[in-house]
């Protein structure tokens, strides 16, 4: 198989993961023609990278709060002040307070301390020729990071905790971007459990993230809300991405190439993020009349930003050509709403990536895509060196 054909095959296999997660929405949005179009019953769908970035950067006309925006999902669970559902000066002020938590000087040490032993265990298992489920590994890694974030004892946030969150968030669809009463009650119960631990950590020293938040000037409510947002909104994306990156690298043959030339590593990670775009859609509410491309929008219109389609429009996974560079990390957002946790995610990615690169002959033994989930992911990806 040629290199181009291998890249195309790897990309198609990853697209099948998205289709398994959203068997109705994926083909529906894929079939919508043009860069932007109003779709009755859904809203204004944007699939062009430049137009999408323009919406993200335009805080005068578009907001994360309001009818049809992501606030409809998160506010009933986390409260009104947790970054993911804020807009305007208050959002900027809270973001500035939280920024030191995500400086490289902090996250690199935080991830090394949280995941060092687990990554060494992964490396050891691969070196011994054992079969390793990278989905299970990614969950364990996220569990340890969550435990450190919240102030939990190791093991308190386990696979059962992930299953609860996945089941809750999996009830959300494009047509209904909010939780029904039963999953909403379950989400609030999960958040209440996390809040108890976070409040205890907030009152303690700065060895925990809530304690650092107190030192940075956040009040207890803000700190607990921020922790809840990181856990409920952020953990599934990293658990989604790590196995999908591994599959792309193995299916395309790029794992061996990057292992022999580490200068390609950053491009491979960025291309993986472009092709997978773990958060395939972002939502905005229109604040005031304007246009997106040639389509007029009115106050109250829901805007569906098809980030996955904008990113993958640049072609198959290709660290050589590296089309991801032109997107300026659009998969993490843009402007004042660029994902504040991106440095933490990247540090986690690099930890696992380095362990995989030590085994350029890694093979996929079994794979199974997750179904009925909001964030496209593998349910199982078993590899062996």
For each residue, the residues with C-beta under 8 A, 3 or more apart:
1: 5 6 9
2: 5 6
3: 6 7 252 253
4: 7 8 316
5: 1 2 8 9
6: 1 2 3 9 10 251 252 253
7: 3 4 10 11 252 254 316 317 318
8: 4 5 11 12 316
9: 1 5 6 12 13 251 252
10: 6 7 13 14 247 248 251 252 254 316 317
11: 7 8 14 15 248 275 312 316 317
12: 8 9 15 16
13: 9 10 16 17 247 251
14: 10 11 17 18 244 247 248 275 276 317
15: 11 12 18 19 312
16: 12 13 19 20 369
17: 13 14 20 21 244 369 370 376 377 378
18: 14 15 21 22 26 280 308 376
19: 15 16 22 23 26 27
20: 16 17 23 369 370 371 376
21: 17 18 26 369 370 371 372 373 374 375 376 377
22: 18 19 25 26 280 376
23: 19 20 26 27 371
24: 27 28
25: 22 28 29 173 174
26: 18 19 21 22 23 29 30
27: 19 23 24 30 31
28: 24 25 31 32
29: 25 26 32 45 47 174 281 304 306 309
30: 26 27 309
31: 27 28
32: 28 29 37 39 45 47
33: 37
34: 37 47
35: 46 47 48 51 293
36: 44 45 46 47 48 51 292 293 294 295
37: 32 33 34 44 45 295
38: 43 44 45 295
39: 32 42 43 44 45
40:
41: 175
42: 39 45 174 175 302 304
43: 38 39 68 301 302 303 304
44: 36 37 38 39 286 292 295 297 301 302 303 304
45: 29 32 36 37 38 39 42 304 306
46: 35 36 51 52 55 292 293 303 304 305 306 310
47: 29 32 34 35 36 52 306 309 310 313
48: 35 36 51 52 293 310 313
49: 52 53 310 311 313 314 327 330
50: 53 54
51: 35 36 46 48 54 55 292 293
52: 46 47 48 49 55 56 305 306 307 310 330
53: 49 50 56 57 328 330 334
54: 50 51 57 58 292
55: 46 51 52 58 62 284 292 303 305
56: 52 53 62 282 284 305 333 334 335 337
57: 53 54 334 335
58: 54 55 61 62 290
59: 62 63 87 88 335 336
60: 287 288
61: 58 286 287 288 290 297
62: 55 56 58 59 284 285 286 287 303
63: 59 66 69 87 284 285 287
64: 69 70 71 84 85 86 87 283 284 285 337
65: 69 71 75 85 86 87 285
66: 63 69 71 285 287 300
67: 72 285 300 302
68: 43 72 177 283 284 285 300 301 302 303
69: 63 64 65 66 72 85 283 284 285 302
70: 64 73 74 84 85 177 282 283
71: 64 65 66 74 75 84 85 285
72: 67 68 69 75 76 177 178
73: 70 76 77 172 177 178 179
74: 70 71 77 78 82 84 85 229 232 233
75: 65 71 72 78 79 80 85
76: 72 73 178 179 184 188
77: 73 74 179 184 187 188 191 228 232
78: 74 75 82 84 85 191 225 228 229 232
79: 75 82 221 225
80: 75 85 86
81: 86 90 94 221 222 225
82: 74 78 79 85 86 225 226 228 229
83: 86 91 94 95 98 226 229 340
84: 64 70 71 74 78 229 233
85: 64 65 69 70 71 74 75 78 80 82
86: 64 65 80 81 82 83 90 91 94
87: 59 63 64 65 90 91
88: 59 91 92
89: 92 93
90: 81 86 87 93 94
91: 83 86 87 88 94 95 336 337
92: 88 89 95 96 336
93: 89 90 96 97
94: 81 83 86 90 91 97 98 218 222 226
95: 83 91 92 98 99 336 340
96: 92 93 99
97: 93 94 216 217 218 222
98: 83 94 95 101 102 213 216 218 226 340
99: 95 96 102 103 340
100: 103 106 212 216
101: 98 106 107 209 212 213 216
102: 98 99 106 107 340 341 342 343 344
103: 99 100 106 107 343
104: 107 108 343 347
105: 108 109
106: 100 101 102 103 109 110
107: 101 102 103 104 110 111 343 344 347
108: 104 105 111 112 347
109: 105 106 112 113
110: 106 107 113 114 148 344 347
111: 107 108 114 115 145 344 347 348 351
112: 108 109 115 116 351
113: 109 110 116 148
114: 110 111 144 145 147 148
115: 111 112 118 119 141 144 145 348 351
116: 112 113 119 120
117: 120 121
118: 115 121 122 137 140 141 144
119: 115 116 122 123 141 351 352 354 355
120: 116 117 123 124
121: 117 118 124 125
122: 118 119 125 126 132 137 352 355
123: 119 120 126 127 355 358
124: 120 121 127 128
125: 121 122 128 130 132
126: 122 123 129 130 132 355 356 358 359 362 383 384 385
127: 123 124 358 359 385
128: 124 125
129: 126 384 385
130: 125 126 384
131: 365 382 383 384
132: 122 125 126 136 137 382 383 384
133: 136 137 380 381 382
134: 137 138 242 243 246 352 378 381 382 383
135: 138 139 239 243 377 378 379 380 381
136: 132 133 139 140 159
137: 118 122 132 133 134 140 141 242 352
138: 134 135 141 142 238 239 242 243 352
139: 135 136 142 143 159 162 239
140: 118 136 137 143 144
141: 115 118 119 137 138 144 145 238 242 348 351 352
142: 138 139 145 146 162 235 238 239 348
143: 139 140 146 147 155 157 158 159 161 162
144: 114 115 118 140 141 147 148 154
145: 111 114 115 141 142 148 149 235 344 348
146: 142 143 149 150 152 157 230 231 235
147: 114 143 144 150 151 152 153 154 155 156 157
148: 110 113 114 144 145 151 208 209
149: 145 146 208 209 227 230 231
150: 146 147 157 194 197 198 201 208 209 210 227 231
151: 147 148 197 198 200 201 202 204 208 209 210 211
152: 146 147 156 157 197
153: 147 156
154: 144 147
155: 143 147 158
156: 147 152 153 197
157: 143 146 147 150 152 161 231
158: 143 155 161 162
159: 136 139 143 162 163
160: 163 164
161: 143 157 158 164 165 190
162: 139 142 143 158 159 165 166 235 236 239
163: 159 160 166 167
164: 160 161 167 168 186 190
165: 161 162 168 169 190 231 232 235 236
166: 162 163 169 170 236 370 373
167: 163 164 170 171 183 186
168: 164 165 171 179 183 186 187 190
169: 165 166 172 232 236 373 374 375
170: 166 167 372 373 374
171: 167 168 179 180 183
172: 73 169 176 177 178 179 374
173: 25 176 177
174: 25 29 42 177 281 304
175: 41 42
176: 172 173 180
177: 68 70 72 73 172 173 174 283
178: 72 73 76 172
179: 73 76 77 168 171 172 183 184 187
180: 171 176 183 184
181: 184 185
182: 185 186
183: 167 168 171 179 180 186 187
184: 76 77 179 180 181 187 188
185: 181 182 188 189
186: 164 167 168 182 183 189 190
187: 77 168 179 183 184 190 191 232
188: 76 77 184 185 191 192
189: 185 186 192 193
190: 161 164 165 168 186 187 193 194 232
191: 77 78 187 188 194 195 228 232
192: 188 189 195 196
193: 189 190 196 197
194: 150 190 191 197 198 224 227 228 231
195: 191 192 198 199 224 228
196: 192 193 199 200
197: 150 151 152 156 193 194 200 201
198: 150 151 194 195 201 202 210 223 224 227 228
199: 195 196 202 203 210 220 224
200: 151 196 197 203 204
201: 150 151 197 198 204 208 209 210 211
202: 151 198 199 210 211 213 214 220 223 224
203: 199 200 214
204: 151 200 201 207 208 210 211
205: 208 211
206: 211 212 214 215
207: 204 211
208: 148 149 150 151 201 204 205 211 212
209: 101 148 149 150 151 201 212 213 227
210: 150 151 198 199 201 202 204 213 214 223 224 227
211: 151 201 202 204 205 206 207 208 214 215
212: 100 101 206 208 209 215 216
213: 98 101 202 209 210 216 218 222 223 226 227
214: 202 203 206 210 211 217 218 220 223
215: 206 211 212
216: 97 98 100 101 212 213
217: 97 214
218: 94 97 98 213 214 222 223 226
219: 222 223
220: 199 202 214 223 224
221: 79 81 224 225
222: 81 94 97 213 218 219 225 226
223: 198 202 210 213 214 218 219 220 226 227
224: 194 195 198 199 202 210 220 221 227 228
225: 78 79 81 82 221 222 228 229
226: 82 83 94 98 213 218 222 223 229 230
227: 149 150 194 198 209 210 213 223 224 230 231
228: 77 78 82 191 194 195 198 224 225 231 232
229: 74 78 82 83 84 225 226 232 233 234
230: 146 149 226 227 233 234 235 341
231: 146 149 150 157 165 194 227 228 234 235
232: 74 77 78 165 169 187 190 191 228 229 235
233: 74 84 229 230
234: 229 230 231 237 238 341 345
235: 142 145 146 162 165 230 231 232 238 239
236: 162 165 166 169 239 240 278 373 374 375 377
237: 234 240 241 278 279 345 375
238: 138 141 142 234 235 241 242 278 345 348 349
239: 135 138 139 142 162 235 236 242 243 375 377
240: 236 237 243 244 276 278 375 376 377 378
241: 237 238 244 245 272 273 276 278 345 349
242: 134 137 138 141 238 239 245 246 348 349 352
243: 134 135 138 239 240 246 247 377 378 381
244: 14 17 240 241 247 248 272 276 278 376 377 378
245: 241 242 248 249 268 269 272 273 276 349 353
246: 134 242 243 249 250 255 356 362 381 383
247: 10 13 14 243 244 250 251 364 367 378 381
248: 10 11 14 244 245 251 252 254 271 272 275 276 317
249: 245 246 252 254 255 258 268 272 356
250: 246 247 253 255 362 363 364 383
251: 6 9 10 13 247 248 364
252: 3 6 7 9 10 248 249 317
253: 3 6 250 256 257
254: 7 10 248 249 257 258 264 268 317 319
255: 246 249 250 258 259 356 357 360 362
256: 253 259 260 360 361
257: 253 254 260 261 264 319
258: 249 254 255 261 262 264 265 268 319 357
259: 255 256 262 357 358 359 360
260: 256 257 360
261: 257 258 264
262: 258 259 265 357
263:
264: 254 257 258 261 267 268 319
265: 258 262 268 269 353 357
266: 269 270
267: 264 270 271 319 320 322 324 325
268: 245 249 254 258 264 265 271 272 319
269: 245 265 266 272 273 346 349 350 353
270: 266 267 273 274 322 324 325 329
271: 248 267 268 274 275 317 318 319 322 323 324
272: 241 244 245 248 249 268 269 275 276 317
273: 241 245 269 270 276 277 278 324 329 331 332
274: 270 271 277 311 312 314 323 324 327 331
275: 11 14 248 271 272 311 312 316 317
276: 14 240 241 244 245 248 272 273 376
277: 273 274 280 307 308 311 312 331
278: 236 237 238 240 241 244 273 331 375 376
279: 237 282 307 331 375
280: 18 22 277 306 307 308 309 376
281: 29 174 304 305 306 307 308
282: 56 70 279 305 307 333
283: 64 68 69 70 177 302 303 304 305
284: 55 56 62 63 64 68 69 302 303 305
285: 62 63 64 65 66 67 68 69 71 300 301 302 303
286: 44 61 62 289 290 297 298 299 300 301 302 303
287: 60 61 62 63 66 299
288: 60 61 299
289: 286 296 297 298 299
290: 58 61 286 296 297
291: 294 295 296 297
292: 36 44 46 51 54 55 295 297 303
293: 35 36 46 48 51
294: 36 291
295: 36 37 38 44 291 292
296: 289 290 291
297: 44 61 286 289 290 291 292 301 303
298: 286 289 301
299: 286 287 288 289
300: 66 67 68 285 286
301: 43 44 68 285 286 297 298
302: 42 43 44 67 68 69 283 284 285 286
303: 43 44 46 55 62 68 283 284 285 286 292 297
304: 29 42 43 44 45 46 174 281 283
305: 46 52 55 56 281 282 283 284 310
306: 29 45 46 47 52 280 281 309 310
307: 52 277 279 280 281 282 310 311 330 331
308: 18 277 280 281 311 312
309: 29 30 47 280 306 312 313
310: 46 47 48 49 52 305 306 307 313 327 330
311: 49 274 275 277 307 308 314 324 327 330 331
312: 11 15 274 275 277 308 309 315
313: 47 48 49 309 310
314: 49 274 311 323 324 326 327
315: 312 318 321 323
316: 4 7 8 10 11 275
317: 7 10 11 14 248 252 254 271 272 275
318: 7 271 315 321 322 323
319: 254 257 258 264 267 268 271 322
320: 267
321: 315 318
322: 267 270 271 318 319 325
323: 271 274 314 315 318 326 327
324: 267 270 271 273 274 311 314 327
325: 267 270 322
326: 314 323
327: 49 274 310 311 314 323 324 330 331
328: 53 334
329: 270 273 332 338 342
330: 49 52 53 307 310 311 327 333 334
331: 273 274 277 278 279 307 311 327
332: 273 329 338 339 342
333: 56 282 330 337 338 339
334: 53 56 57 328 330 337 338
335: 56 57 59 338
336: 59 91 92 95
337: 56 64 91 333 334
338: 329 332 333 334 335 342
339: 332 333 342 345
340: 83 95 98 99 102
341: 102 230 234 344 345
342: 102 329 332 338 339 345 346
343: 102 103 104 107 346 347
344: 102 107 110 111 145 341 347 348
345: 234 237 238 241 339 341 342 348 349
346: 269 342 343 349 350
347: 104 107 108 110 111 343 344 350 351
348: 111 115 141 142 145 238 242 344 345 351 352
349: 238 241 242 245 269 345 346 352 353
350: 269 346 347 353 354
351: 111 112 115 119 141 347 348 354 355
352: 119 122 134 137 138 141 242 348 349 355 356
353: 245 265 269 349 350 356 357
354: 119 350 351 357 358
355: 119 122 123 126 351 352 358
356: 126 246 249 255 352 353 359 362
357: 255 258 259 262 265 353 354 360
358: 123 126 127 259 354 355
359: 126 127 259 356 362 385
360: 255 256 259 260 357
361: 256 385
362: 126 246 250 255 356 359 383 384 385
363: 250 383 384 385
364: 247 250 251 367 381 382 383
365: 131 382 383 384
366: 380 381 382
367: 247 364 378 380 381 382
368: 378 379 380 381
369: 16 17 20 21 376 377 378 379
370: 17 20 21 166 373 376 377 378 379
371: 20 21 23 379
372: 21 170
373: 21 166 169 170 236 370 376 377
374: 21 169 170 172 236
375: 21 169 236 237 239 240 278 279
376: 17 18 20 21 22 240 244 276 278 280 369 370 373
377: 17 21 135 236 239 240 243 244 369 370 373
378: 17 134 135 240 243 244 247 367 368 369 370 381
379: 135 368 369 370 371
380: 133 135 366 367 368
381: 133 134 135 243 246 247 364 366 367 368 378
382: 131 132 133 134 364 365 366 367
383: 126 131 132 134 246 250 362 363 364 365
384: 126 129 130 131 132 362 363 365
385: 126 127 129 359 361 362 363
